[in-house]
Amino acid sequence: MSIDVLNETEFEVDELELVACSRFVMDQLRVHPGADLCVRLVDEDAMTTLHVQWMDLPGPTDVMSFPMDELTPGREGEEPEEGILGDIVLCPSVAQKQAAHAGHALEEELLLLTTHGILHLLGFDHAEPEEEKEMFDLQRTLLLTFLAGRGRARG
């Protein structure tokens, strides 16, 4: 499993923690061990450009996902599909504002957004209420389990 983190911002980010979280989420969802993921951190100008280009929405956003081979979570007892999972683009400055509003650290927000992005790469969405509940419940479980395993879970 190849996970690259490219930090193109001035923010100091624990890249190893982002890799560990990504690996945990991908393992839990039975993504093929040879799958590739790139996590790119960009400034607000770069994120705004991507947001307008791909979503036709103004301004920067916190996370965008760009699936490559449209992989889905593996099923127990079946060999998972090989391929490139895709790219996640994070905007730490937007994430920092969200973290402050939510009352937690930037690093925790970036882990949340990384988990969220991977779920999107695997075909999860939150356009409909049922989809949102499934995706956000899974996201919460994955993130809390990862943090608990790292000795960092909070109530």
C-alpha positions as CSV (number, residue, x, y, z in Angstrom):
1,M,0.0,0.0,0.0
2,S,1.5,3.3,-1.1
3,I,0.4,6.4,0.7
4,D,2.0,9.7,-0.2
5,V,1.5,13.0,1.6
6,L,2.4,16.2,-0.2
7,N,2.2,19.3,1.9
8,E,2.2,22.3,-0.3
9,T,1.3,24.7,2.5
10,E,3.1,26.6,5.4
11,F,1.2,24.5,7.9
12,E,3.2,22.0,10.0
13,V,1.3,18.7,9.7
14,D,2.1,15.3,11.2
15,E,2.4,13.5,7.8
16,L,3.2,10.2,9.5
17,E,-0.1,10.4,11.4
18,L,-2.0,11.1,8.2
19,V,-0.4,8.1,6.6
20,A,-1.2,5.9,9.7
21,C,-4.8,7.0,9.7
22,S,-5.1,6.4,5.9
23,R,-3.6,3.0,6.3
24,F,-5.9,2.1,9.2
25,V,-9.0,3.2,7.3
26,M,-8.0,1.4,4.1
27,D,-7.2,-1.8,6.1
28,Q,-10.5,-1.7,7.9
29,L,-12.3,-1.3,4.6
30,R,-10.4,-4.2,3.1
31,V,-8.8,-2.1,0.3
32,H,-6.2,-4.1,-1.7
33,P,-2.8,-3.9,0.0
34,G,-1.3,-2.7,-3.4
35,A,-3.7,0.3,-3.7
36,D,-2.2,3.8,-4.0
37,L,-3.4,6.9,-2.3
38,C,-2.1,10.5,-2.4
39,V,-3.0,13.1,0.2
40,R,-2.2,16.6,-0.9
41,L,-2.4,19.6,1.3
42,V,-3.0,23.0,-0.5
43,D,-3.6,26.6,0.4
44,E,-7.0,28.3,-0.1
45,D,-6.2,29.7,-3.5
46,A,-5.4,26.2,-4.9
47,M,-8.4,24.7,-3.2
48,T,-10.7,27.5,-4.6
49,T,-9.4,26.7,-8.1
50,L,-10.2,23.0,-7.7
51,H,-13.6,23.7,-6.0
52,V,-14.7,25.9,-8.9
53,Q,-13.2,23.7,-11.6
54,W,-14.6,20.4,-10.4
55,M,-17.7,21.3,-8.3
56,D,-18.6,24.7,-9.9
57,L,-18.8,26.1,-6.3
58,P,-17.2,29.3,-5.1
59,G,-14.5,29.6,-2.5
60,P,-12.3,27.0,-0.8
61,T,-13.6,23.9,0.8
62,D,-12.0,21.6,3.4
63,V,-11.6,18.3,1.4
64,M,-12.0,17.1,-2.1
65,S,-11.7,13.5,-3.3
66,F,-10.6,12.4,-6.8
67,P,-11.1,8.6,-7.3
68,M,-9.0,6.9,-9.9
69,D,-10.0,3.3,-10.4
70,E,-13.4,3.5,-8.6
71,L,-12.4,0.9,-6.0
72,T,-15.0,-0.1,-3.4
73,P,-14.6,-1.6,0.1
74,G,-13.5,-5.3,0.0
75,R,-15.9,-8.0,1.1
76,E,-14.9,-10.6,3.7
77,G,-13.8,-13.8,2.0
78,E,-13.2,-12.1,-1.3
79,E,-10.0,-10.8,-2.8
80,P,-10.2,-6.9,-3.0
81,E,-9.7,-5.2,-6.4
82,E,-6.3,-3.9,-7.2
83,G,-5.8,-0.4,-8.5
84,I,-5.2,3.2,-7.6
85,L,-7.6,4.5,-5.0
86,G,-7.0,8.2,-5.9
87,D,-6.2,11.6,-4.4
88,I,-7.5,13.5,-1.4
89,V,-6.9,17.2,-1.3
90,L,-7.1,18.9,2.1
91,C,-7.0,22.6,2.9
92,P,-5.5,23.1,6.3
93,S,-6.5,26.7,6.7
94,V,-10.2,25.8,6.2
95,A,-9.7,22.8,8.4
96,Q,-8.2,25.0,11.1
97,K,-11.3,27.3,11.2
98,Q,-13.5,24.2,11.4
99,A,-11.4,22.7,14.2
100,A,-11.6,25.9,16.2
101,H,-15.4,26.0,15.8
102,A,-15.6,22.3,16.8
103,G,-13.3,22.7,19.8
104,H,-10.5,20.4,18.8
105,A,-7.1,20.5,17.3
106,L,-6.2,21.0,13.6
107,E,-4.5,17.5,13.5
108,E,-7.8,15.9,14.6
109,E,-9.7,17.8,12.0
110,L,-7.2,16.7,9.3
111,L,-7.6,13.1,10.4
112,L,-11.4,13.4,10.2
113,L,-11.1,14.9,6.7
114,T,-8.7,12.2,5.6
115,T,-11.1,9.5,6.7
116,H,-14.0,11.4,5.0
117,G,-12.0,11.7,1.8
118,I,-11.1,8.0,1.7
119,L,-14.8,7.1,2.2
120,H,-15.6,9.3,-0.8
121,L,-12.9,7.6,-2.8
122,L,-14.6,4.2,-2.0
123,G,-18.0,5.3,-3.2
124,F,-19.6,6.6,0.0
125,D,-21.6,9.8,-0.3
126,H,-23.9,12.0,1.9
127,A,-26.3,13.5,-0.6
128,E,-29.3,11.6,0.8
129,P,-30.2,11.3,4.5
130,E,-29.7,7.5,4.6
131,E,-26.4,7.8,2.8
132,E,-25.2,10.6,5.2
133,K,-26.1,8.5,8.3
134,E,-24.3,5.5,6.9
135,M,-21.2,7.4,5.9
136,F,-20.9,9.6,9.0
137,D,-21.5,6.7,11.4
138,L,-18.8,4.7,9.6
139,Q,-16.5,7.8,9.6
140,R,-17.0,8.3,13.3
141,T,-16.4,4.6,14.2
142,L,-13.2,4.5,12.0
143,L,-11.8,7.7,13.4
144,L,-12.6,6.9,17.1
145,T,-11.2,3.4,16.7
146,F,-8.0,4.8,15.1
147,L,-7.6,7.4,17.8
148,A,-8.3,4.8,20.6
149,G,-5.6,2.6,19.2
150,R,-3.2,5.5,19.3
151,G,-4.2,6.3,22.9
152,R,-5.7,9.6,21.9
153,A,-9.5,9.1,21.9
154,R,-11.5,11.8,23.7
155,G,-15.1,11.7,25.0
